[in-house]
Amino acid sequence: MTTQRLTMAQALVKYLIAQRVEIDGVEQPLFGGVWAIFGHGCVAGLGEALEPVREQLPTLRAHNEQAMAHAAIAFAKACARRRVMACTTSIGPGATNLVTAAATAHVNRLPLLLLPGDVFASRFPDPVLQQLEDFGDGSMTANDCLRPVSRYWDRILRPEQLLAALPRALQVLTDPAECGPVTLALPQDVQTMAFDYPESFFAPRLHRLRRIRPDAWELAAAAELLGRAQKPLLIAGGGVHYALACDHLRHFVDRCGVPVAETQAGKGALPWNHPLNVGAIGVTGASAANALAAEADVVLAVGTRLSDFTTASRTLFQDPEVRFIGLNVALFDAGKHGCQPLLADARAGLELLPQALSSWRAPSAWSERARQLAVEWNLAVERVTAPRPGTLPTDAQVLGMVNRCARPGDVVVCAAGGLPGELHKLWRTERPGDYHVEYGYSCMGYEIAGGLGVRLARPAGEVFVMVGDGSYLMLNSEIASSVMHGRKITVILLDNHGFGCIHRLQTDCGSGPFNNLLADGSGKPPAIDFAAHAAALGARSERLREVVELGPALERARQADRTTVLVIETDPSAGTGAGGAWWEVAVAEVSGRASVQEARRRYDDNRRRQRVGE
């Protein structure tokens, strides 16, 4: 057996370079690069291994560990989980800064490889700088915080352990059902230890999308259930995108006449103007989709987790006899809500279901009702997104203007707060991948870093990052990274002077304004010049007063050679009245405030509508 003597870090890097993926018939590197903020826990080991191979495996600098992991997550999502990025940090705060991002990847079923440095395996210099010391467990380190937010977690205590750990890590990163974050904790002394690795370990490996085909019995059961439906509804989730099944979804809908509602992750799977696309579903849903959901007798859930926002906290589906079919690659998700499971890749399932259904189509009256409701909803979208000069704009009016300026191939990026809800309902997209919103973990701070990750995956077109002032203040450092790496994005910063979304939720629950808007706090609210701040990070910036100024400003940003930040003030109290559904947020059972007592009565009324035991 031929061997090669390498350090553990060198072997790890060489193995990553050997991984390949086939996309549209073209072979590419599986790993798009490694994000690195070096420290004493990784610079002399992994840093030394990465430097000679920069052309084969690019190393990118960031300014915050959480942000660089968000960028890696967004890269993977923009690649429909076909490609992956890795992140390395030092031992202590750098490693724990990864926890939030790892949770974001975990919830959203997105691949992410984390390679944090760890304390000395030898324990000779303990306690080393930044080392946690657990009084009852000598093996505990900061990286153990990453265990619950990783699909696979390992600590490499000997260099030869890579021979088992790396293939397992790649299984998780590339498997449609298991996909999620992987953490390999790397003690700094072990990174530098040498071992004679078999040459065969570094042989190039080509990864292809694994397609799970449905069991014949489950397929027959799903077809029998759907074939009896008088009011069927299909919910398209993120799994439709990740299975590259958007064309197959459209064929299924055209063939069977079933209306389609979209989750956040599923948005764009069917063009917004398809006659049977009834829009977003659930708490942030369109009136068309939610009206049909209330009447549906069979729901075909394709590639969705059926979260509380999708089901309106289990109140949306009101037919007492409604049945669910869970077409999903993960059994964990396929069986939720008492679903009849159809364990399969979304494309394989959507290909085979029409064959099993023979000539069945949804009743024409139901399909026609869906078309009419979609027309009515689209008129409502035009109304609420229309600019109103001379007034403080709403989020809906700002996103409406950006949407009208967007071209095919441009991507909108957002996460957390009120904006994702408005985008889910109101943004119009015709192509898969042009809508990129992280809402599984609703992670403030994802937006700008996520925009950078999308840009790395998609060099063409514009990347529009929509972010509120609260989220901007949490994590804006990757504006500087985008300028440094020459990866242009356009940030539209909506300044509502605080956390407007939670302010509205707070008042909806009967409470008075408290601690959400800057004006609610003690002392004098700060006068923050966001345009000046963005310029100080190296970006172009403009401050706009009217929504109508956005159009020309976006065109200037499109022509610019670097990142642009456009700042516009918005109304923190105004939401979109159209669409939506109840969301369970617990209201105080005892309060001296009459408005809270009334909110509690509404809360109890809605809880009585919940479907339980599923």
C-alpha positions in Angstrom: 0.0 0.0 0.0 1.4 3.4 -1.1 1.3 6.0 1.6 2.0 9.7 2.0 3.2 11.3 5.2 1.2 14.4 6.0 0.1 16.3 9.0 -3.5 15.8 10.1 -4.4 19.3 8.8 -2.7 18.6 5.5 -4.5 15.3 5.1 -7.8 17.0 5.9 -7.3 19.7 3.3 -6.1 17.2 0.6 -9.2 15.1 1.2 -11.5 18.1 0.8 -9.9 19.0 -2.5 -10.4 15.5 -3.7 -14.2 15.7 -3.4 -16.0 16.6 -6.6 -19.6 17.1 -7.6 -21.5 16.9 -10.9 -23.8 19.8 -11.6 -25.7 19.9 -15.0 -23.2 17.4 -16.4 -20.2 19.5 -15.4 -17.7 18.3 -12.7 -16.8 20.9 -10.1 -15.1 21.0 -6.7 -17.6 20.0 -4.0 -16.0 22.6 -1.6 -16.2 26.2 -2.7 -13.6 27.3 -0.2 -12.8 27.7 3.4 -13.7 30.7 5.5 -11.0 31.4 8.1 -10.4 33.7 11.0 -7.1 32.4 12.3 -6.1 32.2 15.9 -3.7 30.2 18.0 -5.9 27.2 17.7 -5.8 26.8 13.9 -3.2 29.2 12.4 -0.1 27.0 12.7 -1.9 23.7 11.8 -4.8 24.2 9.4 -3.5 27.6 8.3 -0.2 26.2 7.3 -2.0 23.4 5.3 -4.3 25.8 3.5 -1.7 28.4 2.3 0.0 26.2 -0.4 -3.3 25.1 -2.0 -5.1 28.5 -2.3 -5.7 28.0 -6.0 -7.4 24.7 -5.5 -9.2 25.5 -2.3 -9.6 29.3 -1.8 -9.3 30.6 1.8 -11.5 33.6 2.5 -11.2 36.1 5.3 -14.2 37.4 7.2 -14.7 39.8 10.2 -17.0 37.7 12.4 -17.1 33.9 12.8 -20.9 33.7 12.9 -21.1 35.8 9.7 -18.6 33.7 7.8 -20.6 30.6 8.7 -23.8 32.4 7.5 -22.1 33.1 4.2 -21.2 29.5 3.9 -24.8 28.4 4.6 -26.1 30.9 2.0 -23.6 29.6 -0.5 -24.9 26.0 0.0 -28.5 27.1 -0.2 -27.9 29.1 -3.4 -26.2 26.0 -4.9 -29.3 23.9 -4.0 -27.1 22.0 -1.5 -24.9 20.8 -4.3 -21.8 22.6 -3.0 -20.4 23.2 0.5 -18.0 25.6 2.3 -16.0 25.0 5.4 -15.2 27.4 8.3 -12.3 27.3 10.7 -11.8 29.3 13.9 -9.6 29.3 17.0 -10.3 27.6 20.3 -12.6 29.8 22.3 -14.9 32.7 21.3 -14.3 32.0 17.7 -15.6 28.5 18.1 -18.6 29.5 20.2 -19.5 32.2 17.7 -20.3 29.4 15.3 -23.1 28.0 17.4 -25.8 30.3 16.1 -24.9 29.7 12.5 -24.7 26.0 13.1 -28.2 26.1 14.5 -29.4 28.0 11.4 -27.9 25.3 9.1 -29.4 22.5 11.3 -33.0 23.9 11.2 -32.8 24.6 7.5 -31.2 21.2 6.6 -28.2 22.9 4.9 -24.7 21.5 4.7 -21.9 23.3 6.6 -18.5 22.0 7.6 -17.1 23.5 10.8 -13.5 23.0 11.7 -12.9 24.8 15.0 -9.5 24.5 16.7 -9.6 22.8 20.1 -7.4 22.6 23.2 -4.3 20.4 23.3 -5.1 16.7 23.3 -1.9 16.1 25.3 -3.3 18.4 28.1 0.3 19.4 28.9 -0.2 23.2 28.8 -3.7 23.1 30.3 -5.4 25.5 30.8 -4.4 27.0 27.5 -5.5 30.4 26.5 -9.4 30.5 26.0 -9.8 27.0 27.4 -13.0 26.2 29.4 -12.4 24.2 32.5 -15.2 21.9 33.5 -14.7 20.9 37.1 -16.3 17.5 36.6 -15.2 16.6 33.0 -11.7 17.0 31.8 -12.7 16.3 28.2 -15.2 19.2 28.0 -14.3 22.1 25.7 -16.1 25.1 24.2 -16.7 23.0 21.1 -19.0 20.7 23.0 -21.5 23.6 22.6 -21.7 22.6 19.0 -22.9 19.1 19.7 -26.7 19.8 19.8 -26.5 21.9 16.6 -24.6 19.5 14.5 -25.9 16.5 12.6 -22.5 14.9 13.1 -19.9 15.9 15.7 -16.5 14.5 16.3 -13.2 15.4 18.0 -10.1 14.2 16.2 -7.7 13.1 18.9 -5.3 11.1 16.6 -4.4 12.0 13.0 -5.4 8.5 11.8 -9.0 9.1 13.0 -9.6 11.2 9.9 -9.7 7.9 8.0 -13.1 7.2 9.6 -14.3 10.7 10.5 -14.0 12.4 7.1 -16.0 9.8 5.0 -18.8 10.0 7.7 -18.7 13.8 7.6 -19.1 13.7 3.8 -22.0 11.3 4.0 -23.9 13.8 6.2 -23.0 16.8 4.1 -24.1 15.2 0.8 -27.1 13.0 1.9 -30.6 14.5 1.1 -32.1 13.1 4.3 -29.3 13.6 6.8 -28.0 16.9 5.4 -26.9 19.5 7.9 -23.9 20.9 9.8 -20.9 18.8 10.6 -18.4 19.7 13.3 -14.9 18.3 13.5 -13.1 19.7 16.5 -9.4 19.8 15.9 -7.0 20.0 18.8 -4.2 22.3 17.9 -1.4 19.8 18.6 -3.1 17.0 16.7 -3.5 19.3 13.6 0.3 19.3 13.4 0.9 15.6 14.0 2.0 13.5 11.0 0.7 10.1 9.9 1.4 7.8 6.9 -2.0 8.1 5.1 -2.9 5.6 2.3 -2.7 7.3 -1.1 -6.1 5.8 -1.9 -7.7 7.9 0.8 -7.1 11.0 -1.5 -8.5 9.5 -4.7 -11.0 11.9 -6.3 -14.5 11.1 -5.5 -17.5 12.3 -7.6 -20.7 12.9 -5.6 -24.0 12.8 -7.4 -27.5 13.5 -6.1 -29.0 10.4 -4.5 -32.7 10.0 -5.5 -34.8 7.9 -3.2 -37.7 6.4 -5.1 -41.0 5.7 -3.2 -42.0 2.3 -1.9 -44.7 0.8 -4.1 -47.1 0.4 -1.2 -46.7 3.9 0.1 -47.1 5.3 -3.5 -50.3 3.3 -3.9 -51.7 4.5 -0.6 -50.9 8.1 -1.4 -52.4 7.9 -4.8 -55.6 6.2 -3.4 -55.9 9.0 -0.8 -55.3 11.8 -3.3 -57.6 10.2 -5.9 -60.5 10.6 -3.5 -59.9 14.3 -2.9 -62.4 16.8 -3.8 -60.4 19.8 -2.6 -56.7 18.9 -2.8 -54.0 21.4 -2.0 -50.2 20.9 -2.6 -47.7 22.7 -0.3 -44.3 23.2 -2.0 -41.4 23.3 0.4 -37.7 23.7 0.1 -37.3 20.0 -0.8 -38.7 20.8 -4.2 -35.7 23.1 -4.9 -33.1 20.8 -3.4 -34.4 17.8 -5.5 -34.3 20.0 -8.6 -37.9 19.2 -9.0 -39.4 22.5 -10.0 -40.2 21.5 -13.6 -41.7 18.2 -12.3 -43.9 20.2 -9.9 -45.2 22.3 -12.8 -45.9 19.2 -14.8 -47.8 17.6 -11.9 -49.9 20.7 -11.4 -50.7 21.1 -15.1 -51.5 17.4 -15.4 -53.6 17.1 -12.2 -55.0 20.6 -11.7 -54.0 20.8 -8.0 -53.4 24.4 -6.6 -50.0 25.0 -5.1 -49.2 27.0 -2.0 -45.6 27.9 -1.0 -43.6 27.9 2.2 -40.7 30.3 2.7 -38.2 27.7 1.5 -40.4 26.6 -1.3 -41.1 30.0 -2.8 -40.2 30.2 -6.5 -40.7 26.5 -7.1 -43.7 27.5 -9.3 -43.7 30.9 -11.1 -45.7 33.4 -9.2 -47.9 34.0 -12.3 -48.8 30.4 -12.9 -52.7 30.2 -12.7 -52.6 27.6 -10.0 -50.0 29.3 -7.8 -52.1 30.6 -4.9 -49.1 32.1 -3.1 -47.6 31.9 0.3 -49.3 29.8 3.0 -49.7 30.2 6.7 -49.0 33.0 9.2 -47.3 35.1 6.5 -49.5 33.7 3.8 -51.7 35.0 1.0 -55.5 35.1 1.4 -55.8 32.8 -1.6 -53.7 30.0 -0.2 -55.1 30.3 3.3 -58.7 30.2 2.1 -58.1 27.0 0.2 -56.2 25.5 3.1 -59.2 26.0 5.4 -61.3 24.0 3.0 -58.8 21.4 1.8 -59.7 17.7 2.3 -56.3 16.3 1.2 -53.0 18.2 1.6 -49.9 16.9 -0.3 -47.0 18.3 1.6 -43.9 18.1 -0.7 -40.5 18.7 0.9 -41.7 20.8 3.8 -41.1 20.6 7.6 -44.7 21.8 8.2 -43.6 24.3 10.8 -45.9 26.4 12.9 -45.7 29.3 10.4 -46.9 27.0 7.6 -49.8 25.5 9.6 -50.7 28.7 11.5 -49.9 26.8 14.7 -52.1 23.9 13.6 -55.2 26.1 13.0 -55.1 26.6 9.3 -56.7 23.3 8.1 -60.2 23.4 9.3 -61.9 20.4 7.6 -62.3 17.9 10.4 -61.6 15.0 8.0 -58.6 16.5 6.3 -55.8 14.1 5.5 -52.1 14.8 4.8 -49.6 13.1 2.6 -46.0 13.7 3.5 -43.8 13.4 0.4 -40.3 13.9 1.9 -36.9 12.5 1.7 -36.6 12.5 5.5 -38.9 10.1 7.4 -38.8 12.5 10.4 -40.7 15.1 8.3 -42.8 12.7 6.2 -44.7 11.5 9.2 -45.6 14.8 10.8 -49.2 15.9 11.5 -50.5 12.3 11.0 -49.3 12.3 7.4 -49.6 9.3 5.2 -45.8 9.1 4.5 -44.5 8.9 1.0 -40.7 8.6 1.6 -39.1 9.7 -1.6 -37.1 12.4 -3.3 -39.5 15.2 -4.4 -38.7 14.7 -8.0 -39.2 10.9 -8.0 -42.4 11.3 -6.1 -43.8 14.0 -8.4 -42.8 11.9 -11.4 -44.5 8.7 -10.2 -47.6 10.0 -8.5 -49.4 11.0 -11.8 -48.8 7.5 -13.2 -50.4 6.0 -10.0 -53.3 8.5 -10.3 -54.0 7.4 -13.9 -56.5 10.0 -15.4 -57.4 11.6 -12.1 -57.7 15.4 -11.9 -58.8 17.7 -9.2 -62.5 18.8 -9.7 -62.6 21.6 -12.2 -64.7 23.8 -9.9 -62.0 23.6 -7.2 -59.2 24.4 -9.7 -61.3 27.3 -11.0 -61.9 28.6 -7.5 -58.1 28.6 -6.9 -57.5 30.5 -10.1 -60.0 33.2 -9.1 -58.6 33.5 -5.6 -55.1 33.9 -7.1 -56.3 36.7 -9.3 -57.9 38.5 -6.4 -54.8 38.1 -4.3 -52.5 39.5 -7.0 -54.7 42.6 -7.2 -54.3 43.0 -3.4 -50.5 42.7 -3.9 -50.5 45.5 -6.5 -52.5 47.7 -4.0 -50.4 47.3 -0.9 -47.0 47.6 -2.7 -47.9 50.7 -4.7 -45.9 53.8 -3.6 -47.6 56.6 -1.8 -45.5 59.7 -2.3 -45.3 62.1 0.6 -45.9 59.5 3.3 -43.6 57.5 5.4 -43.3 54.2 3.4 -44.2 50.8 4.6 -42.0 47.7 4.2 -44.4 46.5 1.6 -44.0 49.6 -0.5 -40.2 49.4 -0.4 -40.0 45.7 -1.3 -42.6 46.4 -4.1 -40.3 49.0 -5.7 -37.3 46.7 -5.4 -39.3 43.8 -6.9 -40.3 46.0 -9.9 -36.7 46.9 -10.5 -35.4 43.3 -10.2 -34.6 41.4 -13.4 -34.6 37.6 -14.0 -31.5 36.2 -12.3 -31.4 38.8 -9.6 -31.7 37.4 -6.0 -33.4 38.9 -3.0 -31.9 37.9 0.4 -33.5 38.4 3.8 -34.0 36.9 7.2 -35.8 37.5 10.5 -38.1 40.3 11.6 -41.1 41.6 9.7 -39.5 41.8 6.3 -39.6 38.0 5.6 -43.3 37.9 6.2 -43.9 40.7 3.8 -41.6 39.1 1.2 -43.2 35.7 1.6 -46.6 37.2 0.8 -45.7 40.0 -1.6 -42.5 39.3 -3.5 -43.0 37.9 -7.0 -40.4 35.5 -8.5 -40.6 33.6 -11.7 -37.4 31.5 -11.4 -36.1 29.0 -8.8 -33.3 30.4 -6.7 -34.2 34.1 -7.2 -35.8 34.2 -3.7 -33.5 33.5 -0.8 -35.0 34.0 2.7 -33.7 32.3 5.8 -36.8 31.8 8.1 -36.4 28.4 9.5 -34.2 29.8 12.4 -35.3 33.4 11.7 -31.7 34.5 12.4 -31.1 38.2 12.7 -27.7 39.0 11.3 -27.9 36.5 8.5 -28.8 39.0 5.8 -25.6 40.8 4.8 -23.3 37.7 5.3 -25.9 35.6 3.5 -25.9 38.1 0.6 -22.1 37.6 0.3 -22.5 33.8 0.3 -25.1 34.1 -2.5 -22.8 36.3 -4.5 -20.0 33.7 -4.2 -22.4 31.1 -5.6 -24.0 33.3 -8.2 -21.6 35.7 -9.9 -24.2 37.0 -12.4 -27.2 39.2 -11.6 -27.8 41.5 -8.7 -28.0 40.4 -5.1 -30.5 42.6 -3.2 -30.1 42.3 0.6 -33.1 43.6 2.4 -32.4 44.3 6.1 -33.9 46.2 9.0 -31.9 48.6 11.1 -32.0 46.3 14.1 -30.5 43.3 12.2 -28.0 45.6 10.5 -26.7 46.8 13.9 -26.3 43.2 15.0 -24.0 42.1 12.2 -22.9 44.4 9.4 -19.2 43.6 9.3 -19.4 41.6 6.1 -20.0 44.7 4.1 -16.3 45.2 4.5 -15.7 41.6 3.5 -17.7 42.0 0.3 -15.7 45.1 -0.6 -12.4 43.3 0.3 -13.2 40.3 -1.8 -14.7 42.3 -4.7 -18.1 40.6 -4.3 -20.7 43.3 -4.9 -24.1 43.2 -3.2 -26.8 45.9 -2.9 -28.1 46.4 0.6 -31.5 48.1 1.1 -31.6 49.1 4.7 -35.1 49.9 6.1 -34.7 52.1 9.1 -37.8 51.9 11.4 -35.8 53.0 14.5 -35.7 49.7 16.3 -37.4 46.3 16.2 -40.6 47.3 14.4 -41.8 43.7 13.9 -41.6 42.8 17.6 -43.1 46.2 18.5 -46.2 45.3 16.4 -46.3 41.8 18.0 -46.1 43.3 21.5 -49.0 45.7 20.9 -51.0 42.9 19.2 -50.7 40.9 22.4 -52.2 43.9 24.4 -49.0 45.3 25.8 -47.9 48.9 25.5 -44.7 49.9 23.6 -41.8 48.8 25.6 -38.1 48.2 24.8 -38.5 47.5 21.1 -38.3 50.9 19.4 -35.3 53.1 20.2 -37.7 55.8 21.4 -39.1 53.3 24.0 -35.7 53.1 25.8 -34.4 55.3 28.5 -32.4 58.4 27.6 -32.2 60.0 24.2 -32.5 57.7 21.2 -29.3 57.7 19.2 -29.2 59.5 15.8 -27.5 56.8 13.7 -26.2 57.7 10.3 -26.3 54.3 8.6 -25.2 55.8 5.2 -22.0 57.2 6.8 -21.4 53.9 8.7 -21.6 51.9 5.5 -19.3 54.3 3.7 -16.8 53.9 6.5 -16.8 50.1 5.7 -15.9 50.8 2.1 -19.3 50.7 0.5 -21.1 53.3 -1.7 -24.1 54.6 0.2 -27.1 56.8 -0.3 -29.9 58.0 2.0 -33.3 58.2 0.4 -36.4 60.0 1.5 -39.1 58.6 -0.9 -39.9 55.2 -2.2 -39.9 56.6 -5.8 -36.2 57.5 -5.3 -35.4 53.8 -5.0 -35.7 53.0 -8.7 -32.9 55.4 -9.9 -30.8 54.5 -6.9 -31.0 50.8 -7.6 -30.0 51.4 -11.2 -27.0 53.4 -9.9 -26.2 50.4 -7.6 -26.4 48.0 -10.6 -23.9 50.0 -12.5 -21.5 50.5 -9.5 -18.3 48.6 -9.2 -18.7 47.8 -5.5 -21.2 47.1 -2.7 -23.9 49.8 -2.3 -26.0 50.5 0.8 -29.3 52.3 0.3 -31.0 53.7 3.5 -34.6 54.6 3.7 -36.8 55.4 6.7 -40.0 53.3 7.1 -43.0 53.2 9.3 -42.5 50.8 12.3 -46.2 50.5 13.0 -47.6 49.7 9.6 -48.0 46.1 8.5 -49.8 44.6 5.6 -53.4 43.9 6.5 -54.0 41.6 3.6 -53.4 37.9 4.0 -51.9 36.3 7.1 -53.2 33.9 9.7 -53.0 33.3 13.5 -49.7 32.5 15.1 -49.5 31.1 18.6 -47.6 33.5 20.9 -48.6 33.0 24.5 -50.4 35.9 26.1 -50.4 36.6 29.9 -53.2 34.7 31.6 -53.3 37.3 34.4 -52.9 41.1 33.8 -54.4 44.3 35.1 -54.3 45.7 31.6 -57.7 45.5 29.8 -56.0 45.2 26.4 -54.0 42.2 27.6 -57.1 40.6 28.9 -58.8 41.0 25.5 -55.7 39.6 23.8 -55.8 36.6 26.1 -59.5 36.0 25.2 -58.6 36.0 21.5 -55.6 33.7 22.2 -57.9 31.2 24.0 -60.4 31.3 21.2 -57.7 30.5 18.6 -56.3 27.7 20.7 -59.6 26.0 20.6 -59.3 25.8 16.8 -56.0 23.9 17.0 -55.8 20.4 15.6 -54.3 18.3 18.4 -53.0 14.7 18.6 -51.3 14.8 15.3 
